[in-house]
Amino acid sequence: MNTAVFVVLLVVGILAVQVLIWIPIIVWMRRRGRAVAARLATELEGETVLRAPEKGSYRGATAPGYPAVKNTGLIALTRRRLAFRTLTGTAIDVPVESITGVREAAVFKGSVTGGRTHLIIATASGEIGFYVRSGNADWIAALTTWVPGRPA
């Protein structure tokens, strides 16, 4: 067999295996995303939503009691809490009354991701980091409006 034909067949074979691996993973992630969105919408029904659920990433926390594992999911803000639900089912809630500040940072817990800035939520016990798809400015504005001591 010609070397060029062998290389082409090898590349086609590798691509076929990749497609067979990634299509089920992508389908699973989309289903999980829809299920998480439905569950979060149900949870938020009785609350005043300040920032509707949107895609985001949990980037870890220096505050005790929060997961160490970074994860993708949905983030929302209500008058009562900042809610994050991961695609793997973990619920991360930060009560609004425990938030002492909010800021942006290029680096959080030693992590930098090309050009993205972290949304950092400060509490008395530490900080919690997120990425939000829509950008940090609107989240910072909404959060600073509802930090304790501000009008509710």
Secondary structure as GFF3:
##gff-version 3
##sequence-region A 1 152
A	DSSP	alpha_helix	3	43	.	.	.	ID=ss1
A	DSSP	beta_strand	49	61	.	.	.	ID=ss2
A	DSSP	beta_strand	71	78	.	.	.	ID=ss3
A	DSSP	beta_strand	81	86	.	.	.	ID=ss4
A	DSSP	beta_strand	91	95	.	.	.	ID=ss5
A	DSSP	three_ten_helix	96	98	.	.	.	ID=ss6
A	DSSP	beta_strand	99	105	.	.	.	ID=ss7
A	DSSP	beta_strand	118	123	.	.	.	ID=ss8
A	DSSP	beta_strand	126	132	.	.	.	ID=ss9
A	DSSP	alpha_helix	136	146	.	.	.	ID=ss10
###
